[in-house]
Amino acid sequence: MADQPTELASMMERRKTWSNVSKNHKATPLGIFSPQSLADLILLLKTAKAEKQPIRAVGSGHSYSDVALTNGYVIDPKGLKPFAHVISPEHYGEKQRFKPSAKPKENVLVEVSGNMILKDLNKWLHKQKLALTNMGAVDLQTLAGAISTGTHGTGRRLGAFPSMVRSILILGGNGQLYRIEPTVPITREDKLKPETISGVPVTLIANDEWFNSALMTLGSMGIIYSYILEVEPSYKLAETKEVWTWEGTKDTKGIRTALLDGSLFFKKKQAARHVTINLAPYSINPWKKVHNAIRTIQVYDHQVDRRDKNHKLLWVNAMVRNLAVRIGSLLIPASAIELYLDVFPKGNPKVISKGFLSVKDKLFIGPSHKVLHQGNASLKKHGYSAEFAFPLGSVDELENGRAEGVPRFIQAVERVWEVLEELGKDSQLFLTSPLTVRFVKASKAYLSPMYHEHANGVTKTPEEAVFALFDLPTLYDSAGAKTILNRLQKEMLAFGGVPHWGKVNNMIDARWLFTSGNYPNLDSWLKVFDTLNPRLEGKSERMLDNAFTRRMGFSQYPDEKLSEFYVGKAIKNGIVRKVEGVKTEE
């Protein structure tokens, strides 16, 4: 018997303002619903359809883009109780619903609700002696939000969040509940009764096009009820934060050279699992043009030489490091830094270029999720950034100094420094945070910025390709933050960078996707989108429309004519080439 839905009135708050965590996007929807069950979710979709109003589910609001903004109804999933459980290996078999993971003796399948916060998921996995294969620097997001926007983490041999997904349970905008899996599914359907969830029938779709489309929906295909993830046994990481420079000196190698020859990814000939680079936005000395850098390198705990004099006891190092971070955040909050940098703008380059070196750390050992987590405090209220993916080459090429995409990426990094110097000199506008570079394997998700068939001359199979993710963060309320990010976005797009959907991406107004050549399977994605996100009766709007789907031209599909206004704006901004047969305003 199906669960009975809660009364609508008790679920809804009318005319309440919703905003993301960085406060750069706000909306006042018709109402914000807090459902408590799957039956409630279905009722809300029926209600929105009857009233011919769009409806949109939100996560934790961690995205800096306009992907969650709607003038219709908002679904806040906090009322739904998060859940997670292990699909144990002993439950596999012909009479069970799921097949084993690719590595049944090592990895494990777990089902997790889409609304579970990553911080809570990591804690639960740790208790089960399990861990995510990769994760981002923060853990504020819901699982659905992280996967749907392409959160990636770092690790040239590791995939982004969508790479861990084996099955997706989604309530489409058409009101149907689907389990979407690859063409070779993990679900056994031949000897089992049809699946139901709380009395609601589930339609199984085992199709690569559907699966690769639904991996990254940006919330525009339905409400993610749960995922089945493939995770691995828990592991510890040993992290070192080392002081480098980008350019290097006569006696020391710089990050630039280490990236070109592949040595960046090794420590004493040991291959690192994760590598992150932080770069000072300004040179230490305007005449010498030397930029400070921090290489954060993480290897497995068992790779650490216990006789090394730098080795410290786990609990002592963790306690000291975490205590220092907490005290620093209390004594020098981000708002105080913003105030100082706005009052004394000329001091920005020196403060930023030298100050971030204080994070250097000889050694920190801990569970993977604690080591990979880099802190939420500053992002929660002040974080704001744009990020771009650049194809580099295969893993083998990258590690052996033969990756054809590296020189172009280096040019993009160095162009950012030229632009920042220009803005500082001419307009007294300064970036207030270090630049960050991470590395991750290509993705099969059609809408991923790391999609493996990207153009730009560096095409590899998913198993081979590696992308550099170049993050350009700043403090949201600092002087000129928007002006700086708008300019840097244009520059990175000109170098072939592909924007991260969860970050600031306001320079790619609709149909950039159709002209950039980065999404060869966009039409397949749109066909799935069209099925799961139907139009409202008698209206041009779709069931799950929001500011992002309208801006990017998704809502207009299948209209083949490019939007004259949006394409004209993109050409004016110097982002896309002129499209044949489309009139635009100059």
N, C-alpha and C positions, 0 to 999 in steps of 0.2 A: 504493500500500500504506500502511495506517495505521501511525502510530508505535506502538511497543510501550511499554506503561506501565512505570514504575519499580516495584520491589517496595514494598509498603506499609510494611514495617518500616523501610526506609531513609528513608522520607519523614516519619516521625512522631516527635514527642516527646510523651510522656505526662505528664499532670498538671503541666504547666508553666503558670505564671500569665501571662496576657496582660493588658496595660493600655494605655489610650490615652496620648498624650504628656503630657497634663496630670495624669495619675494620679487623676482623679476617678472613673474606672470601671475595675474590675478583674474578671477572671473566671478560673476554673480549669477549662477545658474537658476533655473526655475525652482529647483529644489535639490537637496542632497539627501539621498537615501542611504540607510545603513541596514542592509538585509542581514538576516541571520541564518538563512538556509538556501539550498538550491531552489526550492519552491519559491522563495521570495524573489530570487533573481529572475526566474521565469515570469513571475507576476509583473515585475517591473518592466521587462521587455514588452509584455502584452499591453501594459498601461501606456508606455511611450508610443507604441505602434498605434493604439486606439486614438491617442491624443495628437498623433502625427508630430511628435517632438523627438529630436535626437536624444540619445542617452549615452553616457560615457562612464566607464569604470576608471578609477584612478588608483595609483599605488600609494607610495609614501611621499610623492611629490618631489622626488630627488632630481628629476630631469630639469635641465635649464631651458629646454625648448618649449614651444607652445603646443606640444602633443596632447596635453590634457585639457585644453580650454574648449568649453562648449557653451552655447546659449540655451541648451536644453536641460536635461537632468543629469546629475552626477551620482554615480554609485561609489560609496566609500566602503571598501571591503573589511574594515576593521571589526564590524559586527559579526562577521563570519569567523568561527573558531578555526585557527590554523591547525593543520594536522600533518603528520609525517609518519611513515612506517616503512620498515624494511621488507622487501620482497625476498625472503630468505632463499638461499640456494636449495634447501631441502624441499621447498614448495614447487620447484620446477618439475616438469614431467608432462606426459601426454594428457593427464586429467586436470592439469592446472592451466590457468589462463595465460601466463607469461612464460616465454622462453628465457633461458639464462643469458647473462651478459656476455659480451665478446670474450672476456677473460673470467670465466666462472670461478676459477680457483683463487682469483685475486680480487677483481672488482665486484661490486654488489649493486643491485637495482634498488632504488628507494622511490616511493611515491610521496610527493610533497605538494601541499596546497599552494596555489599561485600567490596567495596573500601573505605567506609566511615571510617575515623579515629575515634578511640574510644573517644578521647577528644571532637570532634565535635558531636558525637552521644550523649554523656552525656549532652552536652549543649542543644541539641535539645530536648531530653527527658525531661530535667528539665523545659523547656518552656511549655511542654505539661503536666506538673505536673505528670510525670512518671519517672521511674528509673529502671536500671538493677537490677536483684536479687542479682547478685554477680559480682565482677570485680577484676582484678589483681591490683598490686601495682603501675603500670604505665599505661599510656593511649596513647602511641605512635603508637600502632599497628593499622592496618586496621582491620575491623571486621572479614573479611575472614581469615586473618592471625592469629588472636587470636583464632578463633574457630577451624580452621584446624590443629593447632598445640597443642590444648588442654589447653589454658590459663585457670587457675583455680581459682584464688582468695583464700579466706579462709572462713570457716564456716562449721562446722561438720554436720549441717543439711541442707546445701546448696550444689547444684551441681556446677560443673565447667561451663564454657561458653557454651559448647555444650548442656547442659541441658535446656537452654532457647529456643533452636531451635525447631520450629514446621514444617517448610517447607524450602526446599533448591531449589533455581533456579540456575541450573548449565549448562554451555555450555560445553558439553563433548568434548574430544579430537577427537571424531568421527564426530564433526560438528553439532550434534543434541542438541537442547535445552530441558532440562528435568526439571520437577518439581518433586522432590523426597520427599515423606512423609511416615510416618509409615503406617502399614497395615490398621489401622483405621485412615484415613486421615482427615485433616481439610478442604480439598477442596471438594466441592460438584461437582460431575461429571455427575450425572444422568439426571439432568434437564437443563443443561447449554450447550451452544455451546463450542467447544474446545477452550482452551485459546490460545491467541497469544500475543506476546510481540513485539512491533514495526513491526508488520507484520510477525513475525517469529512464526511458530506453536510450541506449547509446548506439550511435551509428559509427561503425568502424570504417575508416578510410585508410587503406594502405596504398599510398601513392607518393612517389618521391616529389612530384611537383607540389602537391598539397603540403607535404611535410616541410619541404624547404621554404615554402611560402609562409607557413604558420609559425616557423621558428622565430621570425621577426615580424610581428604584426603592428608594432607601435600602438597597440591597443585598438586597432581599427577593424578587426575581424570578429571580435567577440570578447567574452569574459573568460579568462583562463581560470578553470576550476582547479586543475592540478597538472603536474608534470611527473613523468617517471624519468629519473636521472640515473646515469651510471656513475657511481662514485668509487673511491678506492680506499684501501685500508689507511688509517690515520698515519701520518708521518711527521717527523720533526724537521725543521729547517734551521740552518745556521746562517745568519745574515751579517754581512760586513758592509759598512758605509765608508767608502774610501774617497779621499780628496784627490781630484785630478784637475787638469785644465783641458779645455777643448783643443787648443793649439799644440800643447806640449812644449818642452824646452830642449836644449841641447842634450841634457842628460836623462830626460824622462819622456816617455811616449804620451801623447795626448789622446783624448777620446776620438778625435777625428781619424787619426792614424789607426787606432785600435779597431775602429768600425770598418775601415777600409781593408785591413788585413785579417779580420776575424778574431783577433786575440781578445776583443772586448768580452767575449762570451766564455772565457776561461780564467780560472784562478789557479796558479801553480799547476798548469796543465790539466786541472780538473774542470770538466764541463759544468757550467752553472745551470741550475734548473730555471731560475728566474734572474733577469737583469733589468734594472731600471736606471735611467740616467736623468739627473737633475742638472740643469744648466742655468747659470746666472744670466739674467736678461741684459746685463751691461758688463762691459770690460772692467777689469780691476784698474787699469790705467788707460786713459783715452789714447795715449800715444803708442803704447805697446800692443793694444788690441788683444789682450789675453782674458779669456772668460773662464771663471772658476766653474768646476763641475763636481758632482758627487756621483760615484758609481755605487749603486746598491746591488749587491750580488748575493744570491741565496743558493746554497747547496744543501744536499741532504746532511742531516746531523752526523751520520756515520762516516762522512767524508772528512770530518774535522779531526786534525791531529791532536789528541788529548795531551800530548807533551808540549804543544805550542804554548809559549809563555803568555800569549794573549788570551788563552782559553780561561773563561770564568764560569763559576757555578751558575747554572740556569736561574735559580730563584733569586740570587743576589743581583745579577745583571738585569733581569726582568723588573725586579722591584725598583732598582735605581733608575732605569730608563723610564718606566711608566710614571714614577713619582716626579721625575724631572719635567716630563711633558705636562703633567697635571698642574704642577706649580707654575710652570711657564705660562700656561693658558690662563691661570687665575691672575698672575701678576701683570701679564702683558696681553690683554684680550685683543682680538682682531680690530675692534672698533678704535682702540687706542692707537694701533699701528696706522689705521686709515687716517686718523686725525693728524698724527705726526707727519705722515707723508704728504697730506694735503697742505699743511701749514709750511712745510719745508720741502717743496718739490725738488729742488736742486740736489738735496741730499739723498734722494731715492736710489740712484745707481750705486752709490757706495754702501748704503745700508743693506740693500737687497743682495748685492754681489758678494759681500763679506758675511752678512748675517746668517745666510742659510748654511754656511759651512759648519755651524754649531751642531748640526744634526749628525756629524760624522760619529761612527761607533765602531770600535774594534771588533766586537763580536756580540751577537745576541742569538740565543738558541731558544726555540719554543715550538709549540704545536703550529702546524702550517697556517691555520687561520689567524693566529695571533701575530705571526711574523709578517704575513702578507698584508694584514690590516695596518694602515698607516695613520689612522686617527680621523674622527668625524668632526671635531669641535669647530675648526675654522670653516669647513664646508657647510655646516648646518645652518649658519646664518650669513656667511659672507662669501662663500665660494661661487665662482662664476667663470666659465671657461668655454673655449671652442677647441675642438680636437679633430685631427685629420689623419687618415690612414694613407701610407705610401707603400706600394709594392717594392720589395727589395730583390727577391730572387729565391732560390731554394735554400733549405737549411745547409746543405753541403756547400753551396756556393758562398753563402754568408760566412760560414766558419772557416773557409779557405781563401777568403779575399777575392772571390770572383763574382760577387753579386752585382749584376748590371744596374740595379736600381739604387745602389748606395750613393754613387756620386751625385745623382739628382736630388736625393734626400738631403745630402750634406749642403747642397746649394740652397735648398729651401730653408734649412736651419740658419745658415749664414745670412740669407736675405732677411729673415726676421730681425736679426741684430742690426742690419742696415736701416730697416724701417723704424725700429725703436730708437735708434740714435737720431734719426731725422726728426721724429715726433718730439723727442726730448729737446732737441736744439731749437726747432722752429716754433713749437707750441707749448713747451714746458709740460708735456703729458708723458707720464711714465708708467710702465707696467709694474705692478706691485708684488709679483710672485715669480718664483723660478719657473723656467720651462721644464717640461718633463717628456721623456721619450721611453716608450715601452715597446716590446716586440712580441708578436703573437702569430700563430699559424693562421692560414687562410680558413675561410668558413664556407660551408655549403648553403648557408641561408641566402636566399636570392637578394634580399635587401640589405645585407651586411656591407658595411664599408670595407670589410676584408674579404669580399666575395672573390673566389679564386679565379674567375674568368675576367677580372677587371682588365681594361685596355691599358694604355700607357706603356705598351711595349714589354711588360713583364708578366707574361702569362704562364702559370704553372698549375699543376694539378693540386687538389686540396692537400694531398700528402706531402707536397714539396714546398709550396709557397709560404713565404714569411713576409709580414707587413710590419713597418714601423708606425707606431701611433704617437703623433706629436701633439702634446697637450699645451695649450696656451692659456693658463689660468691668471686671474687677477681678483682683487677684492672688489665686490660689486659696487660699493658706494664710493670708491676712490675716484678722484677727478679724471674725467676722460676715459673711463673704463670702456664704455660702449664705442666711443670713437676709435680707440686702439684696437678692440676686437674686430670691429667692422673692417678696418684697414688690413689687419692680419689675415682675416678670412679671405679677402680678395686675393691677397698675395699667395696664400696656400692653394687656393683653387687654381690659380694660374700655373702653379707647379704640378698640377695633377692630383693634389690631395683630395681625398674623399671624406666628407664630414661625418662625424659621429652623431647619430640621430638624437642621443640623449643630452647632447651639449648644445651650446648656442650655434644655430645654423641659419640665421635670418638673411644671409646673403644668397640663398638659393631658392628664391621664389619659384613657384610652380613651373613644372615641366623642364627644369634643369636636368632632371633624371633622363628625360627623353632625348636630350641632345649631348649629354656628357660622355656617353658610351660606357659608363661604369656598370650598368645593370642590364646585361644582355637577356636576362630572363624576367624582366619587369612585366612583360605582357602575361606571362604565366602567373606571376604574383597577383596581378590585377584581376585575372579571371577568378581566382579563389576569393579575393577581396569582394568581387562583384556578387559571388554566391552567398558569402557569409555576412555581407553588409548591404542588404537590399535597400532600395529607395523607399521612402515613406510615400504612402498612397497619395497621388495627386500633387506631389511636391518634388522639387529637384534635389532636395536634401536626402541623405541616406540615414539609416537607423543609427549608425555609430559615428556620424560626422563630428568633426571638431575643427578647430582653427588650422591644425597641421594638415589634415586631409584635404581641406579646401585650398590651402596655400600651395600644396604640392601637386594639385591637379588630380588627385586620386578620386575625389568625389564626382568629377565630371566624366569619368570613364563610363562607357566606351566611346565617348566623343573623340574622334581622331584628330580633330582640328586643334592645333596648339592655341593656347590662350594668347591673343595678341597683346593684351596688357602685360601679362607676366613675362612673356618672352621678350617683349620690348624693354621691360625693366631690367631683365637679366643682361641683355645686350648692352644697355646703357651703363651698367655697372662693370662691364668688361669681363663677364663671367662665361658667357656662352657665345659661340659663333652665330652669325645670322642664319636663320633657317629658311631654306628655299620655299617660296610660295606663301610665306606668312608676312603680312604687312605689319610694320611696327612703327611706333612713334619714336622719332629720333630725339 
